[in-house]
Amino acid sequence: QVQLVESGGGLVQPGGSLRLSCAASGSIFSINVMGWYRQAPGKQRELVARINSGGETTYPDSVKGRFTISRENAKNTIYLQMNSLKPEDTAVYYCNLVIGFRGYWGQGTQVTVSS
């Protein structure tokens, strides 16, 4: 059984910063990929950032240079540092873990960027 617990969402003004955390527990293998996705109302879920167990990262152009994903393998935890936030970053952010061919999702945390 794998569980993902997210924290760190909230309300922030445009230009502000937030840091999300996601802690994984259960049958976690050392070789995996963890990441963050987001889903805004009426839109499809989209990739925000991804990091593999070797530390390689992937970002879409929409967040490149503003968001940074990192991980602590010893704690099975990933972080998403979000800077220069924009209203269009408003969404529910979901943590994702892929082990082999199996994927797991967290419950989601709301991020709202508004003045």
Buried (B, 14 or more C-beta within 10 A) or exposed (E): EBEBBBEBBEEBEEEBEBBBBBBBEEEBEEEBBBBBBBBBEEEEBEBBBBBBBEEEBBBEEBBEEBBBBBBEBEEBBBBBBBBEBEEEBBBBBBBBBBBEEEEBBBEBBEBBBEE
